[in-house]
């Protein structure tokens, strides 16, 4: 079964949060310096049973991250695909820390959040996210 049909059956939704970036030394969580919407559209996924196709809103975003004393937190309400486009980062997802390098892909499951920190000698990174939100999802 292909991935889109699995998502149609499980009703996965995605929500990424971002706001202003906290400068080094300031209290509170840091957020991405930049958050650019690159694509937004709707896809109709045919049903295997011949019923009405499932509709999904698709978004592609680019996030710019800059090293800081604070961590960057990205929260996903559902299935999210991430790609590190440039730089090196450390991610913490469900208690598991992993080093990511440019070109790496990974996912974050529904209800989880991801914390990003920078390893030594890494000062900036670019992330791209793909979000899939079922139309009519709460």
Secondary structure as UniProt FT lines:
FT   HELIX           3..10
FT   TURN            24..25
FT   STRAND          34..45
FT   TURN            48..49
FT   STRAND          54..66
FT   STRAND          72..75
FT   STRAND          80..86
FT   STRAND          88..93
FT   TURN            94..95
FT   STRAND          96..101
FT   TURN            102..103
FT   STRAND          105..108
FT   TURN            110..111
FT   STRAND          113..117
FT   TURN            120..121
FT   STRAND          124..134
FT   TURN            135..136
//
